[in-house]
């Protein structure tokens, strides 16, 4: 799994007694960030759908996560027209 934390190495550059608890905290933060990633969450949801061929699907995305959600739709769904 790829970490979303860009400065993970610097955050773990602490004295030995603090390294393991900090590594655990960083792993939890990383998991939480990946769980709420709009692109990944939308991709997972779309893969569970069964949309019959020939059906029209309109996609609307609003808010801060709109870009990730719309990008996932374009990547996962057939685009026609």
Secondary structure per residue as TSV (DSSP state, phi and psi in degrees):
chain	resnum	aa	ss	phi	psi
A	1	X	-	360.0	133.6
A	2	X	-	-84.0	130.6
A	3	X	-	-77.1	138.7
A	4	X	S	-84.2	-10.8
A	5	X	-	-83.0	117.0
A	6	X	T	-77.0	-25.2
A	7	X	T	-112.8	34.7
A	8	X	H	-56.2	-44.1
A	9	X	H	-60.1	-43.8
A	10	X	H	-66.8	-36.3
A	11	X	H	-69.8	-24.3
A	12	X	T	-93.4	-0.6
A	13	X	-	-82.4	70.1
A	14	X	S	-130.8	165.3
A	15	X	-	-57.0	150.1
A	16	X	H	-47.9	-44.2
A	17	X	H	-62.1	-22.9
A	18	X	H	-97.2	-10.9
A	19	X	H	-66.7	-47.1
A	20	X	H	-64.6	-47.5
A	21	X	H	-62.5	-37.0
A	22	X	H	-69.3	-38.0
A	23	X	H	-62.7	-40.3
A	24	X	H	-63.8	-45.3
A	25	X	H	-61.6	-41.3
A	26	X	H	-66.5	-37.8
A	27	X	H	-63.8	-40.3
A	28	X	H	-65.3	-43.2
A	29	X	H	-62.7	-43.9
A	30	X	H	-60.4	-45.2
A	31	X	H	-61.5	-42.4
A	32	X	H	-64.0	-43.2
A	33	X	H	-63.4	-40.3
A	34	X	H	-70.3	-31.8
A	35	X	H	-67.7	-30.0
A	36	X	T	-102.5	8.5
A	37	X	-	-63.7	119.8
A	38	X	H	-59.6	-42.4
A	39	X	H	-63.6	-49.6
A	40	X	H	-65.2	-42.9
A	41	X	H	-65.0	-41.4
A	42	X	H	-68.4	-39.5
A	43	X	H	-61.4	-45.1
A	44	X	H	-60.3	-43.3
A	45	X	H	-65.6	-42.3
A	46	X	H	-67.0	-33.5
A	47	X	H	-68.7	-20.2
A	48	X	H	-86.6	-14.1
A	49	X	-	-79.9	150.5
A	50	X	-	-122.6	101.1
A	51	X	-	-101.2	116.8
A	52	X	-	-61.1	143.1
A	53	X	T	-59.3	144.3
A	54	X	T	90.8	-13.4
A	55	X	-	-76.6	146.2
A	56	X	-	-95.2	133.6
A	57	X	-	-127.4	125.5
A	58	X	-	-103.0	135.7
A	59	X	-	-114.6	127.0
A	60	X	-	-126.8	134.9
A	61	X	-	-134.1	131.8
A	62	X	-	-128.3	152.9
A	63	X	S	94.7	-170.9
A	64	X	T	-63.2	-30.3
A	65	X	T	-90.7	3.2
A	66	X	H	-57.1	-42.9
A	67	X	H	-61.6	-47.8
A	68	X	H	-63.7	-40.3
A	69	X	H	-66.0	-46.5
A	70	X	H	-64.4	-40.4
A	71	X	H	-63.2	-39.9
A	72	X	H	-63.9	-39.9
A	73	X	H	-62.6	-43.5
A	74	X	H	-65.2	-34.9
A	75	X	H	-77.4	-29.4
A	76	X	H	-101.0	-24.3
A	77	X	S	-108.7	145.7
A	78	X	-	-68.5	134.0
A	79	X	-	-108.3	127.2
A	80	X	-	-128.8	162.9
A	81	X	-	88.7	360.0
